[in-house]
Amino acid sequence: MENIHLKQFGINGREKGKFIIVLCSKWCRSCKLLAKKLNAFMDEWKIGFKEIDISENGQLAAKLNITAIPALIFFEDGILLNKDIEMYGELIVRNGVMIGSFNDNILGEIINRI
């Protein structure tokens, strides 16, 4: 996969460090809880993040083959994380994308591995 930059999708975000796009929907309860977790840990995990409603940016979901929400899309220095992350024998992040909501410990561990 070629390097995918935030700006290719018209998204402004951190150009340095870790940045997460939370692809969500206004009606998704898990999406809202996940955003609250990320907001609470922004300073501790040294991340930036932005929520994007899937109905407003279907191009991003289509390009990354995202078919469910919430989806977290991990960027480092403005470029999509181009690697997989396994935990407990399970593939959790595939090509920089994680589908589903996880507890604080797992989310923190994933962010530390970026």
PyRosetta script that sets phi, psi and omega in degrees:
from pyrosetta import init, pose_from_sequence

init()
pose = pose_from_sequence("MENIHLKQFGINGREKGKFIIVLCSKWCRSCKLLAKKLNAFMDEWKIGFKEIDISENGQLAAKLNITAIPALIFFEDGILLNKDIEMYGELIVRNGVMIGSFNDNILGEIINRI")
pose.set_psi(1, 134.9)
pose.set_omega(1, 178.3)
pose.set_phi(2, -71.2)
pose.set_psi(2, 162.6)
pose.set_omega(2, 177.1)
pose.set_phi(3, -63.7)
pose.set_psi(3, 128.0)
pose.set_omega(3, 178.6)
pose.set_phi(4, -111.3)
pose.set_psi(4, 122.9)
pose.set_omega(4, -176.9)
pose.set_phi(5, -101.5)
pose.set_psi(5, 146.3)
pose.set_omega(5, 177.2)
pose.set_phi(6, -49.2)
pose.set_psi(6, -43.0)
pose.set_omega(6, -174.2)
pose.set_phi(7, -65.3)
pose.set_psi(7, -20.2)
pose.set_omega(7, 177.2)
pose.set_phi(8, -62.2)
pose.set_psi(8, -20.8)
pose.set_omega(8, -179.1)
pose.set_phi(9, -109.1)
pose.set_psi(9, 11.1)
pose.set_omega(9, -179.7)
pose.set_phi(10, 69.2)
pose.set_psi(10, 27.6)
pose.set_omega(10, -177.1)
pose.set_phi(11, -106.8)
pose.set_psi(11, 127.0)
pose.set_omega(11, 174.6)
pose.set_phi(12, -94.7)
pose.set_psi(12, 128.1)
pose.set_omega(12, 179.3)
pose.set_phi(13, -156.8)
pose.set_psi(13, -176.0)
pose.set_omega(13, 179.9)
pose.set_phi(14, -58.2)
pose.set_psi(14, 130.4)
pose.set_omega(14, 174.9)
pose.set_phi(15, -89.1)
pose.set_psi(15, -18.4)
pose.set_omega(15, 178.1)
pose.set_phi(16, -123.4)
pose.set_psi(16, 136.2)
pose.set_omega(16, 177.5)
pose.set_phi(17, 90.6)
pose.set_psi(17, -163.8)
pose.set_omega(17, -173.9)
pose.set_phi(18, -92.1)
pose.set_psi(18, 136.2)
pose.set_omega(18, 179.8)
pose.set_phi(19, -141.9)
pose.set_psi(19, 138.8)
pose.set_omega(19, -177.9)
pose.set_phi(20, -125.4)
pose.set_psi(20, 130.8)
pose.set_omega(20, 169.1)
pose.set_phi(21, -96.0)
pose.set_psi(21, 128.6)
pose.set_omega(21, 175.0)
pose.set_phi(22, -102.7)
pose.set_psi(22, 105.1)
pose.set_omega(22, 177.6)
pose.set_phi(23, -84.1)
pose.set_psi(23, 119.7)
pose.set_omega(23, -169.3)
pose.set_phi(24, -144.9)
pose.set_psi(24, -170.0)
pose.set_omega(24, 175.0)
pose.set_phi(25, -143.7)
pose.set_psi(25, 152.2)
pose.set_omega(25, -178.7)
pose.set_phi(26, -61.7)
pose.set_psi(26, -27.6)
pose.set_omega(26, -176.9)
pose.set_phi(27, -90.8)
pose.set_psi(27, -6.0)
pose.set_omega(27, -173.3)
pose.set_phi(28, -86.3)
pose.set_psi(28, 112.6)
pose.set_omega(28, -178.7)
pose.set_phi(29, -66.2)
pose.set_psi(29, -41.3)
pose.set_omega(29, 178.6)
pose.set_phi(30, -61.4)
pose.set_psi(30, -35.8)
pose.set_omega(30, 178.9)
pose.set_phi(31, -63.1)
pose.set_psi(31, -42.7)
pose.set_omega(31, -179.3)
pose.set_phi(32, -65.4)
pose.set_psi(32, -42.7)
pose.set_omega(32, 178.8)
pose.set_phi(33, -64.8)
pose.set_psi(33, -40.8)
pose.set_omega(33, 179.8)
pose.set_phi(34, -63.3)
pose.set_psi(34, -43.8)
pose.set_omega(34, 179.0)
pose.set_phi(35, -62.0)
pose.set_psi(35, -38.0)
pose.set_omega(35, 177.5)
pose.set_phi(36, -63.5)
pose.set_psi(36, -41.8)
pose.set_omega(36, 178.0)
pose.set_phi(37, -61.3)
pose.set_psi(37, -48.0)
pose.set_omega(37, -178.9)
pose.set_phi(38, -62.4)
pose.set_psi(38, -41.9)
pose.set_omega(38, 179.5)
pose.set_phi(39, -61.4)
pose.set_psi(39, -39.9)
pose.set_omega(39, -179.0)
pose.set_phi(40, -68.2)
pose.set_psi(40, -26.9)
pose.set_omega(40, -175.4)
pose.set_phi(41, -110.0)
pose.set_psi(41, 12.1)
pose.set_omega(41, -178.0)
pose.set_phi(42, -53.7)
pose.set_psi(42, -48.4)
pose.set_omega(42, -177.2)
pose.set_phi(43, -71.5)
pose.set_psi(43, -43.9)
pose.set_omega(43, -178.4)
pose.set_phi(44, -62.2)
pose.set_psi(44, -42.9)
pose.set_omega(44, -177.5)
pose.set_phi(45, -90.4)
pose.set_psi(45, -5.0)
pose.set_omega(45, -179.7)
pose.set_phi(46, 54.0)
pose.set_psi(46, 57.0)
pose.set_omega(46, -179.9)
pose.set_phi(47, -126.9)
pose.set_psi(47, 160.9)
pose.set_omega(47, 166.5)
pose.set_phi(48, -119.0)
pose.set_psi(48, 153.6)
pose.set_omega(48, 175.8)
pose.set_phi(49, -151.3)
pose.set_psi(49, 160.4)
pose.set_omega(49, 179.3)
pose.set_phi(50, -142.8)
pose.set_psi(50, 133.6)
pose.set_omega(50, 174.9)
pose.set_phi(51, -87.3)
pose.set_psi(51, 134.8)
pose.set_omega(51, 177.3)
pose.set_phi(52, -131.1)
pose.set_psi(52, 123.5)
pose.set_omega(52, 178.2)
pose.set_phi(53, -71.3)
pose.set_psi(53, 129.5)
pose.set_omega(53, -176.4)
pose.set_phi(54, -59.5)
pose.set_psi(54, -30.0)
pose.set_omega(54, 179.3)
pose.set_phi(55, -71.5)
pose.set_psi(55, -18.3)
pose.set_omega(55, -179.6)
pose.set_phi(56, -97.6)
pose.set_psi(56, -13.8)
pose.set_omega(56, 179.8)
pose.set_phi(57, -146.0)
pose.set_psi(57, 64.0)
pose.set_omega(57, 177.7)
pose.set_phi(58, -66.0)
pose.set_psi(58, -23.6)
pose.set_omega(58, 179.7)
pose.set_phi(59, -60.5)
pose.set_psi(59, -42.5)
pose.set_omega(59, -179.9)
pose.set_phi(60, -64.7)
pose.set_psi(60, -46.3)
pose.set_omega(60, 179.2)
pose.set_phi(61, -61.6)
pose.set_psi(61, -43.3)
pose.set_omega(61, -179.3)
pose.set_phi(62, -65.6)
pose.set_psi(62, -44.9)
pose.set_omega(62, -178.1)
pose.set_phi(63, -61.2)
pose.set_psi(63, -35.7)
pose.set_omega(63, -176.7)
pose.set_phi(64, -100.0)
pose.set_psi(64, 9.8)
pose.set_omega(64, 178.8)
pose.set_phi(65, 55.6)
pose.set_psi(65, 42.4)
pose.set_omega(65, 178.6)
pose.set_phi(66, -91.5)
pose.set_psi(66, 123.1)
pose.set_omega(66, -176.8)
pose.set_phi(67, -119.7)
pose.set_psi(67, 1.5)
pose.set_omega(67, 180.0)
pose.set_phi(68, -143.6)
pose.set_psi(68, 158.9)
pose.set_omega(68, 177.4)
pose.set_phi(69, -130.1)
pose.set_psi(69, 158.3)
pose.set_omega(69, -2.1)
pose.set_phi(70, -71.4)
pose.set_psi(70, 151.3)
pose.set_omega(70, 175.4)
pose.set_phi(71, -128.8)
pose.set_psi(71, 133.4)
pose.set_omega(71, 177.0)
pose.set_phi(72, -106.8)
pose.set_psi(72, 130.9)
pose.set_omega(72, -179.6)
pose.set_phi(73, -117.9)
pose.set_psi(73, 116.4)
pose.set_omega(73, -172.2)
pose.set_phi(74, -95.1)
pose.set_psi(74, 129.9)
pose.set_omega(74, 176.9)
pose.set_phi(75, -122.7)
pose.set_psi(75, 147.6)
pose.set_omega(75, 171.5)
pose.set_phi(76, -131.2)
pose.set_psi(76, 125.5)
pose.set_omega(76, -176.5)
pose.set_phi(77, 53.7)
pose.set_psi(77, 39.3)
pose.set_omega(77, 175.8)
pose.set_phi(78, 81.8)
pose.set_psi(78, -2.8)
pose.set_omega(78, -177.5)
pose.set_phi(79, -112.4)
pose.set_psi(79, 137.5)
pose.set_omega(79, 177.9)
pose.set_phi(80, -56.8)
pose.set_psi(80, 131.3)
pose.set_omega(80, 176.9)
pose.set_phi(81, -61.6)
pose.set_psi(81, 119.4)
pose.set_omega(81, -174.8)
pose.set_phi(82, -105.4)
pose.set_psi(82, 59.8)
pose.set_omega(82, 177.4)
pose.set_phi(83, -156.0)
pose.set_psi(83, 165.6)
pose.set_omega(83, 176.9)
pose.set_phi(84, -101.7)
pose.set_psi(84, 152.1)
pose.set_omega(84, 175.6)
pose.set_phi(85, -128.8)
pose.set_psi(85, 123.5)
pose.set_omega(85, 176.8)
pose.set_phi(86, -105.6)
pose.set_psi(86, 143.4)
pose.set_omega(86, 174.4)
pose.set_phi(87, -141.6)
pose.set_psi(87, 135.0)
pose.set_omega(87, 176.9)
pose.set_phi(88, 53.8)
pose.set_psi(88, 37.1)
pose.set_omega(88, 177.8)
pose.set_phi(89, 76.3)
pose.set_psi(89, 9.5)
pose.set_omega(89, -179.0)
pose.set_phi(90, -121.4)
pose.set_psi(90, 140.0)
pose.set_omega(90, 174.7)
pose.set_phi(91, -76.6)
pose.set_psi(91, 114.2)
pose.set_omega(91, -176.1)
pose.set_phi(92, -99.7)
pose.set_psi(92, -41.6)
pose.set_omega(92, -179.8)
pose.set_phi(93, -119.5)
pose.set_psi(93, 124.0)
pose.set_omega(93, 178.7)
pose.set_phi(94, -116.3)
pose.set_psi(94, 118.7)
pose.set_omega(94, -179.9)
pose.set_phi(95, 50.7)
pose.set_psi(95, 42.0)
pose.set_omega(95, 175.6)
pose.set_phi(96, 83.5)
pose.set_psi(96, 5.5)
pose.set_omega(96, -176.9)
pose.set_phi(97, -122.0)
pose.set_psi(97, 132.8)
pose.set_omega(97, 175.6)
pose.set_phi(98, -122.6)
pose.set_psi(98, 128.1)
pose.set_omega(98, 178.3)
pose.set_phi(99, -103.6)
pose.set_psi(99, 133.6)
pose.set_omega(99, 176.8)
pose.set_phi(100, 104.1)
pose.set_psi(100, 168.0)
pose.set_omega(100, -177.8)
pose.set_phi(101, -111.6)
pose.set_psi(101, 140.4)
pose.set_omega(101, -175.1)
pose.set_phi(102, -128.7)
pose.set_psi(102, 167.3)
pose.set_omega(102, -179.1)
pose.set_phi(103, -71.9)
pose.set_psi(103, 169.8)
pose.set_omega(103, -175.6)
pose.set_phi(104, -58.2)
pose.set_psi(104, -41.0)
pose.set_omega(104, -177.3)
pose.set_phi(105, -64.4)
pose.set_psi(105, -46.1)
pose.set_omega(105, 179.9)
pose.set_phi(106, -65.4)
pose.set_psi(106, -43.8)
pose.set_omega(106, 179.1)
pose.set_phi(107, -61.3)
pose.set_psi(107, -44.3)
pose.set_omega(107, 178.0)
pose.set_phi(108, -62.0)
pose.set_psi(108, -42.0)
pose.set_omega(108, 178.8)
pose.set_phi(109, -63.9)
pose.set_psi(109, -41.2)
pose.set_omega(109, 178.0)
pose.set_phi(110, -63.3)
pose.set_psi(110, -45.9)
pose.set_omega(110, -179.9)
pose.set_phi(111, -62.4)
pose.set_psi(111, -38.0)
pose.set_omega(111, 177.4)
pose.set_phi(112, -65.2)
pose.set_psi(112, -28.3)
pose.set_omega(112, -178.2)
pose.set_phi(113, -82.8)
pose.set_psi(113, -12.1)
pose.set_omega(113, 179.6)
pose.set_phi(114, -66.2)
pose.dump_pdb("model.pdb")
